[in-house]
């Protein structure tokens, strides 16, 4: 297990009106969603980063307006041919 820590100005956590534990959890989910959206990581890895099950991560994607599918419509149509 790798432990990553970084410092933030005190006002950052309070500006989003969250306690540090909730802030950390939401930060992990946000990073995982964005990296998944960019195609940098798979759903499974993203779920691990987020600290969620894969099903929970798919729900989180929907909550952030991100498709659970990394393929474009054109790619899906091409595969169907």
N, CA, C and O of each residue as an XYZ file, in Angstrom:
324
protein
N       0.857     -1.174      0.000
C       0.000      0.000      0.000
C       0.898      1.230      0.000
O       1.875      1.299      0.745
N       0.560      2.183     -0.831
C       1.286      3.447     -0.899
C       0.474      4.505     -0.165
O      -0.741      4.599     -0.339
N       1.147      5.288      0.645
C       0.485      6.380      1.355
C       0.941      7.684      0.723
O       2.140      7.948      0.641
N      -0.008      8.504      0.275
C       0.304      9.798     -0.325
C      -0.311     10.880      0.555
O      -1.483     10.804      0.925
N       0.477     11.866      0.879
C      -0.009     12.977      1.700
C       0.437     14.287      1.062
O       1.519     14.373      0.480
N      -0.406     15.295      1.179
C      -0.018     16.622      0.718
C      -0.713     17.664      1.574
O      -1.744     17.401      2.192
N      -0.135     18.834      1.595
C      -0.660     19.917      2.412
C      -1.567     20.814      1.584
O      -1.300     21.080      0.412
N      -2.636     21.271      2.209
C      -3.553     22.226      1.606
C      -3.732     23.386      2.571
O      -3.683     23.199      3.787
N      -3.937     24.574      2.042
C      -4.244     25.687      2.942
C      -5.510     25.361      3.743
O      -6.422     24.721      3.219
N      -5.572     25.791      4.996
C      -6.699     25.465      5.861
C      -8.040     25.862      5.267
O      -9.035     25.164      5.465
N      -8.081     26.957      4.552
C      -9.336     27.445      4.006
C      -9.921     26.585      2.907
O     -11.117     26.679      2.630
N      -9.114     25.744      2.271
C      -9.603     24.936      1.158
C     -10.661     23.945      1.617
O     -11.734     23.863      1.018
N     -10.381     23.210      2.646
C     -11.322     22.210      3.143
C     -12.588     22.892      3.658
O     -13.696     22.439      3.371
N     -12.434     23.957      4.399
C     -13.619     24.634      4.927
C     -14.409     25.332      3.823
O     -15.617     25.522      3.967
N     -13.760     25.717      2.728
C     -14.477     26.399      1.646
C     -15.468     25.478      0.940
O     -16.450     25.956      0.372
N     -15.232     24.176      0.963
C     -16.189     23.235      0.369
C     -17.142     22.681      1.425
O     -17.956     21.801      1.146
N     -17.028     23.205      2.628
C     -17.922     22.865      3.743
C     -17.988     21.355      4.012
O     -19.064     20.774      4.152
N     -16.827     20.757      4.078
C     -16.728     19.327      4.367
C     -15.694     19.106      5.464
O     -14.753     19.886      5.614
N     -15.879     18.049      6.217
C     -14.859     17.661      7.181
C     -13.715     17.011      6.408
O     -13.928     16.575      5.277
N     -12.520     16.930      6.967
C     -11.367     16.385      6.243
C     -11.578     14.969      5.699
O     -11.093     14.656      4.612
N     -12.287     14.115      6.428
C     -12.512     12.746      5.957
C     -13.393     12.735      4.711
O     -13.088     12.038      3.743
N     -14.465     13.488      4.728
C     -15.360     13.563      3.573
C     -14.649     14.222      2.395
O     -14.789     13.781      1.254
N     -13.891     15.272      2.670
C     -13.135     15.958      1.624
C     -12.174     14.987      0.940
O     -12.086     14.961     -0.288
N     -11.456     14.191      1.730
C     -10.505     13.232      1.174
C     -11.217     12.191      0.307
O     -10.753     11.867     -0.786
N     -12.341     11.669      0.797
C     -13.109     10.676      0.042
C     -13.595     11.272     -1.283
O     -13.482     10.631     -2.328
N     -14.129     12.481     -1.243
C     -14.632     13.120     -2.455
C     -13.507     13.455     -3.425
O     -13.692     13.382     -4.640
N     -12.354     13.818     -2.901
C     -11.193     14.104     -3.740
C     -10.736     12.846     -4.477
O     -10.405     12.905     -5.661
N     -10.717     11.713     -3.779
C     -10.334     10.441     -4.411
C     -11.308     10.077     -5.524
O     -10.891      9.657     -6.604
N     -12.603     10.238     -5.266
C     -13.614      9.908     -6.275
C     -13.477     10.844     -7.470
O     -13.516     10.394     -8.615
N     -13.318     12.131     -7.218
C     -13.209     13.108     -8.302
C     -11.996     12.820     -9.191
O     -12.087     12.889    -10.416
N     -10.873     12.501     -8.571
C      -9.672     12.182     -9.352
C      -9.891     10.923    -10.183
O      -9.539     10.882    -11.362
N     -10.472      9.902     -9.567
C     -10.705      8.650    -10.286
C     -11.669      8.856    -11.451
O     -11.448      8.323    -12.538
N     -12.726      9.617    -11.233
C     -13.696      9.885    -12.304
C     -13.013     10.615    -13.460
O     -13.193     10.247    -14.621
N     -12.242     11.630    -13.150
C     -11.587     12.417    -14.204
C     -10.574     11.575    -14.968
O     -10.549     11.615    -16.198
N      -9.749     10.824    -14.275
C      -8.754      9.987    -14.953
C      -9.428      8.924    -15.813
O      -8.938      8.596    -16.894
N     -10.556      8.380    -15.336
C     -11.314      7.423    -16.135
C     -11.891      8.119    -17.369
O     -11.815      7.588    -18.477
N     -12.461      9.291    -17.177
C     -13.045     10.050    -18.293
C     -11.996     10.346    -19.364
O     -12.302     10.330    -20.557
N     -10.775     10.614    -18.947
C      -9.684     10.897    -19.887
C      -9.124      9.640    -20.534
O      -8.290      9.724    -21.436
N      -9.576      8.476    -20.081
C      -9.087      7.219    -20.637
C      -7.733      6.805    -20.112
O      -7.074      5.952    -20.707
N      -7.307      7.389    -19.013
C      -5.988      7.077    -18.461
C      -5.985      5.809    -17.633
O      -4.946      5.166    -17.479
N      -7.168      5.437    -17.084
C      -7.255      4.256    -16.229
C      -8.545      3.500    -16.537
O      -9.487      4.058    -17.099
N      -8.572      2.230    -16.162
C      -9.758      1.399    -16.355
C     -10.757      1.632    -15.228
O     -10.445      2.267    -14.221
N     -11.958      1.107    -15.420
C     -12.979      1.197    -14.367
C     -12.506      0.534    -13.079
O     -12.707      1.068    -11.988
N     -11.885     -0.619    -13.208
C     -11.429     -1.344    -12.029
C     -10.399     -0.566    -11.236
O     -10.487     -0.482    -10.011
N      -9.424      0.004    -11.928
C      -8.399      0.799    -11.250
C      -9.025      2.059    -10.659
O      -8.694      2.455     -9.542
N      -9.927      2.685    -11.408
C     -10.599      3.887    -10.917
C     -11.387      3.589     -9.642
O     -11.366      4.372     -8.692
N     -12.075      2.464     -9.630
C     -12.835      2.077     -8.444
C     -11.902      1.893     -7.241
O     -12.232      2.301     -6.128
N     -10.746      1.281     -7.469
C      -9.765      1.108     -6.385
C      -9.291      2.457     -5.858
O      -9.235      2.669     -4.647
N      -8.949      3.370     -6.770
C      -8.494      4.698     -6.364
C      -9.577      5.391     -5.551
O      -9.294      6.023     -4.533
N     -10.823      5.267     -6.009
C     -11.944      5.926     -5.349
C     -12.318      5.261     -4.027
O     -13.028      5.850     -3.212
N     -11.843      4.038     -3.816
C     -12.210      3.313     -2.605
C     -13.636      2.799     -2.658
O     -14.302      2.691     -1.628
N     -14.108      2.482     -3.865
C     -15.476      2.027     -4.083
C     -15.477      0.670     -4.771
O     -14.475      0.254     -5.352
N     -16.610     -0.013     -4.698
C     -16.776     -1.211     -5.527
C     -16.960     -0.721     -6.962
O     -17.201      0.463     -7.196
N     -16.846     -1.627     -7.903
C     -17.021     -1.223     -9.302
C     -18.433     -0.699     -9.547
O     -18.609      0.286    -10.264
N     -19.438     -1.345     -8.962
C     -20.823     -0.888     -9.113
C     -21.000      0.508     -8.520
O     -21.662      1.358     -9.115
N     -20.408      0.743     -7.351
C     -20.488      2.073     -6.740
C     -19.786      3.112     -7.601
O     -20.243      4.250     -7.707
N     -18.664      2.718     -8.221
C     -17.943      3.658     -9.080
C     -18.771      4.015    -10.307
O     -18.793      5.172    -10.725
N     -19.450      3.032    -10.885
C     -20.309      3.314    -12.044
C     -21.405      4.300    -11.641
O     -21.742      5.198    -12.413
N     -21.958      4.143    -10.452
C     -22.944      5.110     -9.947
C     -22.319      6.490     -9.789
O     -22.947      7.498    -10.115
N     -21.095      6.540     -9.296
C     -20.395      7.820     -9.132
C     -20.166      8.485    -10.483
O     -20.252      9.708    -10.597
N     -19.876      7.686    -11.507
C     -19.712      8.252    -12.848
C     -20.988      8.971    -13.264
O     -20.945     10.102    -13.749
N     -22.120      8.308    -13.070
C     -23.399      8.917    -13.424
C     -23.642     10.199    -12.646
O     -24.168     11.171    -13.189
N     -23.264     10.204    -11.389
C     -23.422     11.392    -10.558
C     -22.579     12.565    -11.012
O     -22.888     13.722    -10.727
N     -21.496     12.245    -11.731
C     -20.622     13.290    -12.262
C     -20.873     13.550    -13.748
O     -20.153     14.320    -14.383
N     -21.903     12.897    -14.295
C     -22.231     13.115    -15.707
C     -21.243     12.496    -16.679
O     -21.094     12.972    -17.804
N     -20.564     11.434    -16.250
C     -19.562     10.763    -17.089
C     -20.095      9.396    -17.480
O     -20.590      8.649    -16.636
N     -19.991      9.074    -18.761
C     -20.455      7.787    -19.257
C     -19.578      6.658    -18.717
O     -18.363      6.821    -18.609
N     -20.177      5.520    -18.378
C     -19.375      4.375    -17.947
C     -18.677      3.680    -19.112
O     -17.876      2.768    -18.904
N     -18.978      4.105    -20.325
C     -18.397      3.498    -21.525
C     -17.285      4.383    -22.056
O     -17.483      5.583    -22.245
N     -16.123      3.804    -22.297
C     -15.008      4.584    -22.821
C     -15.013      4.624    -24.346
O     -14.303      5.432    -24.945
N     -15.795      3.772    -24.969
C     -15.855      3.765    -26.414
C     -16.791      4.873    -26.898
O     -17.799      5.173    -26.259
N     -16.442      5.472    -28.034
C     -17.323      6.462    -28.638
C     -18.415      5.737    -29.415
O     -18.303      4.539    -29.676
N     -19.464      6.455    -29.782
C     -20.531      5.871    -30.571
C     -19.993      5.302    -31.877
O     -20.413      4.229    -32.311
N     -19.080      6.007    -32.492
C     -18.484      5.555    -33.755
C     -17.742      4.236    -33.571
O     -17.819      3.354    -34.427
N     -17.029      4.098    -32.466
C     -16.284      2.868    -32.203
C     -17.235      1.693    -31.970
O     -16.971      0.581    -32.428
N     -18.326      1.934    -31.268
C     -19.311      0.886    -31.020
C     -19.954      0.445    -32.327
O     -20.128     -0.751    -32.561
N     -20.305      1.398    -33.177
C     -20.917      1.073    -34.476
C     -19.934      0.289    -35.331
O     -20.326     -0.676    -35.988
N     -18.668      0.684    -35.335
C     -17.668     -0.028    -36.123
C     -17.482     -1.455    -35.627
O     -17.283     -2.368    -36.428
N     -17.544     -1.656    -34.319
C     -17.415     -3.002    -33.758
C     -18.616     -3.879    -34.098
O     -18.493     -5.098    -34.216
N     -19.776     -3.247    -34.253
C     -21.008     -3.995    -34.543
C     -21.050     -4.468    -35.978
O     -21.838     -5.352    -36.313
N     -20.236     -3.911    -36.815
C     -20.260     -4.299    -38.245
C     -19.543     -5.584    -38.490
O     -19.473     -6.044    -39.630
